């Protein structure tokens, strides 16, 4: 089990219609960058709006980070 502490969360905005200005509204939510302390090491993670919803709670962010860490680690299928 990984020890995960959230340090910061940054929302990235992008207008879905090219050429128009981007605003910080739910419809323009594009991605989220999270800085977390994982097992004593500071790491950055990035999740698109399809991977982590705009209304994500801290628990959901931690679960998404755990999923990404598990995907990074090779499995012993032998």
MMTF fields as JSON, N, C-alpha, C and O atoms, coordinates in Angstrom:
{
  "mmtfVersion": "1.0.0",
  "mmtfProducer": "UNKNOWN",
  "numBonds": 311,
  "numAtoms": 312,
  "numGroups": 78,
  "numChains": 1,
  "numModels": 1,
  "chainsPerModel": [1],
  "groupsPerChain": [78],
  "chainIdList": ["A"],
  "bondAtomList": [4, 2, 8, 6, 12, 10, 16, 14, 20, 18, 24, 22, 28, 26, 32, 30, 36, 34, 40, 38, 44, 42, 48, 46, 52, 50, 56, 54, 60, 58, 64, 62, 68, 66, 72, 70, 76, 74, 80, 78, 84, 82, 88, 86, 92, 90, 96, 94, 100, 98, 104, 102, 108, 106, 112, 110, 116, 114, 120, 118, 124, 122, 128, 126, 132, 130, 136, 134, 140, 138, 144, 142, 148, 146, 152, 150, 156, 154, 160, 158, 164, 162, 168, 166, 172, 170, 176, 174, 180, 178, 184, 182, 188, 186, 192, 190, 196, 194, 200, 198, 204, 202, 208, 206, 212, 210, 216, 214, 220, 218, 224, 222, 228, 226, 232, 230, 236, 234, 240, 238, 244, 242, 248, 246, 252, 250, 256, 254, 260, 258, 264, 262, 268, 266, 272, 270, 276, 274, 280, 278, 284, 282, 288, 286, 292, 290, 296, 294, 300, 298, 304, 302, 308, 306],
  "bondOrderList": [1, 1, 1, 1, 1, 1, 1, 1, 1, 1, 1, 1, 1, 1, 1, 1, 1, 1, 1, 1, 1, 1, 1, 1, 1, 1, 1, 1, 1, 1, 1, 1, 1, 1, 1, 1, 1, 1, 1, 1, 1, 1, 1, 1, 1, 1, 1, 1, 1, 1, 1, 1, 1, 1, 1, 1, 1, 1, 1, 1, 1, 1, 1, 1, 1, 1, 1, 1, 1, 1, 1, 1, 1, 1, 1, 1, 1],
  "groupList": [{"groupName": "UNK", "atomNameList": ["N", "CA", "C", "O"], "elementList": ["N", "C", "C", "O"], "formalChargeList": [0, 0, 0, 0], "bondAtomList": [1, 0, 2, 1, 3, 2], "bondOrderList": [1, 1, 2], "singleLetterCode": "X", "chemCompType": "L-PEPTIDE LINKING"}],
  "groupTypeList": [0, 0, 0, 0, 0, 0, 0, 0, 0, 0, 0, 0, 0, 0, 0, 0, 0, 0, 0, 0, 0, 0, 0, 0, 0, 0, 0, 0, 0, 0, 0, 0, 0, 0, 0, 0, 0, 0, 0, 0, 0, 0, 0, 0, 0, 0, 0, 0, 0, 0, 0, 0, 0, 0, 0, 0, 0, 0, 0, 0, 0, 0, 0, 0, 0, 0, 0, 0, 0, 0, 0, 0, 0, 0, 0, 0, 0, 0],
  "groupIdList": [1, 2, 3, 4, 5, 6, 7, 8, 9, 10, 11, 12, 13, 14, 15, 16, 17, 18, 19, 20, 21, 22, 23, 24, 25, 26, 27, 28, 29, 30, 31, 32, 33, 34, 35, 36, 37, 38, 39, 40, 41, 42, 43, 44, 45, 46, 47, 48, 49, 50, 51, 52, 53, 54, 55, 56, 57, 58, 59, 60, 61, 62, 63, 64, 65, 66, 67, 68, 69, 70, 71, 72, 73, 74, 75, 76, 77, 78],
  "secStructList": [7, 7, 7, 3, 3, 3, 3, 3, 3, 3, 3, 3, 3, 7, 7, 1, 1, 6, 6, 1, 7, 7, 7, 1, 1, 4, 4, 4, 3, 3, 3, 3, 3, 3, 3, 3, 3, 3, 6, 6, 3, 3, 3, 3, 3, 3, 3, 3, 6, 6, 6, 1, 7, 6, 6, 7, 7, 2, 2, 2, 2, 2, 2, 2, 2, 2, 2, 2, 2, 2, 2, 2, 1, 7, 7, 7, 7, 7],
  "xCoordList": [0.85, 0.0, 0.892, 1.861, 0.558, 1.32, 0.775, -0.436, 1.676, 1.276, 1.227, 2.258, 0.028, -0.156, -0.736, -1.748, -0.079, -0.565, -0.648, 0.335, -1.803, -1.958, -1.295, -1.473, -0.532, 0.145, -0.535, -0.757, -0.867, -1.499, -2.268, -1.951, -3.285, -4.086, -4.32, -4.761, -4.022, -4.174, -5.106, -4.944, -6.074, -7.016, -6.547, -6.142, -6.608, -6.252, -7.541, -8.409, -7.642, -8.846, -8.535, -7.422, -9.515, -9.369, -10.765, -11.657, -10.949, -12.245, -12.465, -11.595, -13.611, -13.853, -14.04, -13.973, -14.275, -14.437, -13.182, -12.908, -12.429, -11.185, -11.42, -12.403, -10.5, -10.553, -11.299, -11.209, -12.032, -12.749, -11.958, -11.171, -12.152, -11.382, -11.756, -12.891, -10.776, -10.967, -11.361, -10.796, -12.327, -12.773, -12.73, -12.824, -12.592, -12.599, -14.019, -14.51, -14.665, -16.009, -15.989, -15.11, -16.951, -16.994, -16.893, -16.227, -17.526, -17.52, -16.128, -15.855, -15.251, -13.908, -12.874, -11.678, -13.318, -12.402, -11.766, -12.467, -10.416, -9.703, -8.917, -8.957, -8.201, -7.364, -7.05, -7.349, -6.438, -6.032, -4.62, -4.314, -3.77, -2.412, -2.351, -2.728, -1.873, -1.822, -0.384, 0.324, 0.037, 1.344, 1.058, 0.272, 1.702, 1.461, 2.771, 3.753, 2.759, 3.883, 3.532, 2.58, 4.306, 4.073, 5.262, 6.378, 5.007, 6.062, 7.274, 8.418, 7.01, 8.083, 8.713, 9.628, 8.26, 8.82, 7.763, 6.637, 8.124, 7.174, 7.072, 8.083, 5.837, 5.608, 4.457, 3.613, 4.444, 3.365, 2.589, 3.159, 1.267, 0.373, -0.551, -0.891, -0.949, -1.861, -2.997, -2.775, -4.218, -5.41, -6.291, -6.591, -6.698, -7.62, -9.025, -9.305, -9.894, -11.268, -12.021, -13.009, -11.587, -12.228, -11.75, -12.408, -10.603, -10.042, -10.422, -10.545, -10.607, -10.93, -11.938, -11.629, -13.131, -14.165, -13.83, -12.994, -14.486, -14.287, -14.581, -13.887, -15.597, -16.039, -15.292, -15.776, -14.157, -13.43, -13.086, -12.65, -13.293, -12.943, -11.494, -10.868, -10.971, -9.604, -9.47, -8.458, -10.474, -10.44, -10.382, -9.663, -11.147, -11.123, -9.776, -9.299, -9.167, -7.848, -6.811, -5.983, -6.856, -5.914, -6.122, -5.152, -7.376, -7.66, -7.12, -6.579, -7.261, -6.752, -5.226, -4.649, -4.576, -3.119, -2.695, -1.745, -3.387, -3.069, -3.218, -2.386, -4.287, -4.482, -3.325, -2.824, -2.9, -1.815, -0.504, 0.268, -0.241, 0.975, 0.945, 1.964, -0.21, -0.333, -0.113, 0.428, -0.522, -0.297, 1.19, 1.671, 1.917, 3.339, 4.175, 5.189, 3.757, 4.532, 4.299, 3.152, 5.36, 5.192, 4.585, 4.882, 3.74, 3.123, 3.906, 4.465, 3.934, 4.603, 3.565, 2.905, 3.412, 2.378, 2.911, 2.294, 4.039, 4.618, 4.086, 4.471],
  "yCoordList": [-1.185, 0.0, 1.245, 1.329, 2.183, 3.42, 4.465, 4.578, 5.226, 6.337, 7.579, 8.021, 8.147, 9.27, 10.456, 10.332, 11.614, 12.855, 13.883, 14.112, 14.5, 15.527, 16.814, 17.247, 17.417, 18.674, 19.837, 20.889, 19.656, 20.723, 20.115, 19.028, 20.847, 20.429, 21.653, 22.696, 21.519, 22.623, 22.189, 21.114, 23.032, 22.731, 23.418, 24.58, 22.686, 23.238, 23.444, 22.572, 24.609, 24.975, 25.023, 25.365, 24.68, 24.746, 24.883, 24.09, 25.885, 26.081, 24.984, 24.754, 24.303, 23.244, 23.76, 22.984, 25.061, 25.657, 26.47, 27.475, 26.032, 26.702, 28.155, 28.488, 29.008, 30.409, 31.287, 32.512, 30.695, 31.481, 31.506, 30.594, 32.538, 32.621, 31.516, 31.043, 31.125, 30.112, 30.807, 31.841, 30.236, 30.774, 29.664, 28.488, 30.008, 28.983, 28.557, 28.867, 27.847, 27.319, 25.815, 25.31, 25.11, 23.647, 23.142, 22.136, 23.806, 23.358, 23.439, 22.764, 24.261, 24.419, 23.608, 23.71, 22.808, 21.958, 20.949, 20.202, 20.925, 20.057, 18.967, 17.806, 19.329, 18.359, 18.868, 20.008, 17.984, 18.345, 17.815, 16.659, 18.691, 18.293, 18.26, 19.222, 17.15, 16.965, 16.734, 15.91, 17.472, 17.252, 16.507, 16.965, 15.357, 14.528, 13.975, 13.822, 13.682, 13.017, 11.531, 11.128, 10.72, 9.275, 8.578, 8.623, 7.936, 7.233, 8.134, 7.705, 9.382, 10.32, 11.021, 11.823, 10.749, 11.35, 12.209, 11.758, 13.458, 14.345, 13.955, 13.834, 13.758, 13.384, 14.21, 14.718, 14.331, 15.03, 14.042, 13.137, 14.235, 13.387, 14.295, 15.397, 13.814, 14.589, 13.679, 12.56, 14.181, 13.425, 14.283, 15.433, 13.727, 14.422, 14.421, 13.702, 15.232, 15.319, 13.999, 13.789, 13.11, 11.801, 10.838, 9.832, 11.135, 10.266, 10.698, 9.858, 11.991, 12.525, 13.653, 14.652, 13.518, 14.537, 15.866, 15.923, 16.911, 18.25, 18.285, 18.969, 17.56, 17.572, 16.56, 16.226, 16.07, 15.016, 15.452, 16.579, 14.526, 14.765, 14.337, 13.738, 14.648, 14.237, 12.719, 12.204, 12.004, 10.545, 10.012, 9.053, 10.639, 10.214, 10.519, 9.75, 11.646, 11.981, 10.962, 10.509, 10.605, 9.625, 8.268, 7.581, 7.882, 6.608, 6.626, 5.623, 7.749, 7.854, 7.765, 7.155, 8.372, 8.292, 6.853, 6.367, 6.167, 4.759, 3.901, 3.033, 4.148, 3.402, 3.641, 2.701, 4.896, 5.215, 4.583, 4.094, 4.584, 3.962, 2.462, 1.879, 1.83, 0.394, 0.052, -1.011, 0.933, 0.701, 0.827, 0.155, 1.688, 1.891, 0.697, 0.386, 0.025, -1.073, -2.339, -2.7, -3.014, -4.275, -5.352, -5.429, -6.167, -7.248, -8.537, -8.765, -9.353, -10.66, -11.692, -12.252, -11.95, -12.861, -14.29, -15.126, -14.56, -15.896, -16.824, -17.992],
  "zCoordList": [0.0, 0.0, 0.0, 0.755, -0.837, -0.953, 0.013, 0.2, 0.623, 1.471, 0.589, 0.082, 0.403, -0.516, 0.239, 0.928, 0.101, 0.681, -0.435, -1.14, -0.604, -1.634, -1.172, -0.033, -2.069, -1.753, -2.469, -1.869, -3.749, -4.53, -5.694, -6.178, -6.128, -7.279, -8.153, -7.671, -9.442, -10.389, -11.517, -12.095, -11.815, -12.888, -14.162, -14.144, -15.263, -16.565, -17.358, -17.405, -17.973, -18.724, -20.21, -20.609, -21.023, -22.479, -23.075, -22.772, -23.919, -24.555, -25.593, -26.432, -25.553, -26.527, -27.959, -28.912, -28.109, -29.441, -29.751, -29.095, -30.747, -31.104, -31.493, -32.155, -31.069, -31.45, -30.469, -30.551, -29.545, -28.556, -27.255, -26.999, -26.421, -25.181, -24.191, -24.159, -23.395, -22.367, -21.071, -20.716, -20.37, -19.087, -18.046, -18.4, -16.775, -15.724, -15.355, -14.27, -16.266, -16.02, -16.276, -16.976, -15.712, -15.795, -17.237, -17.484, -18.174, -19.564, -20.193, -21.185, -19.62, -20.164, -19.38, -19.654, -18.414, -17.637, -18.578, -19.262, -18.613, -19.54, -18.826, -19.234, -17.762, -17.064, -15.66, -15.304, -14.88, -13.52, -13.294, -13.587, -12.764, -12.399, -10.883, -10.215, -10.348, -8.907, -8.482, -9.06, -7.464, -6.841, -5.545, -4.716, -5.376, -4.199, -3.659, -4.386, -2.369, -1.728, -1.693, -1.024, -2.418, -2.482, -1.844, -2.361, -0.719, 0.022, 0.275, 0.126, 0.659, 0.987, -0.194, -0.006, -1.408, -2.617, -3.302, -3.513, -3.653, -4.328, -5.799, -6.491, -6.271, -7.672, -8.236, -7.497, -9.571, -10.256, -11.107, -11.717, -11.134, -11.912, -12.716, -12.286, -13.889, -14.739, -15.178, -15.64, -15.025, -15.386, -16.292, -15.969, -17.412, -18.308, -17.709, -16.75, -18.287, -17.766, -17.903, -17.198, -18.782, -18.906, -17.828, -17.562, -17.198, -16.169, -14.754, -13.862, -14.547, -13.228, -13.406, -14.057, -12.845, -13.06, -12.376, -11.473, -12.816, -12.272, -10.777, -10.026, -10.342, -8.945, -8.078, -6.997, -8.5, -7.776, -6.355, -6.119, -5.414, -4.022, -3.785, -4.659, -2.606, -2.28, -2.336, -2.811, -1.859, -1.877, -3.307, -3.587, -4.217, -5.619, -6.278, -7.113, -5.896, -6.436, -5.97, -6.76, -4.694, -4.156, -4.832, -5.153, -5.047, -5.72, -7.152, -7.618, -7.85, -9.223, -9.241, -10.141, -8.251, -8.161, -7.896, -8.51, -6.991, -6.704, -7.958, -8.223, -8.733, -9.979, -10.943, -11.562, -11.072, -11.992, -11.524, -12.35, -10.228, -9.699, -9.96, -10.331, -9.771, -10.012, -11.478, -11.784, -12.394, -13.823, -14.173, -15.085, -13.447, -13.711, -13.27, -13.894, -12.197, -11.645, -12.447, -12.713, -12.833, -13.588, -12.685, -11.493, -13.278, -12.518, -12.74, -13.812, -11.732, -11.829, -12.197, -11.322, -13.487, -13.973, -14.114, -14.774, -13.503, -13.619, -12.565, -12.519]
}
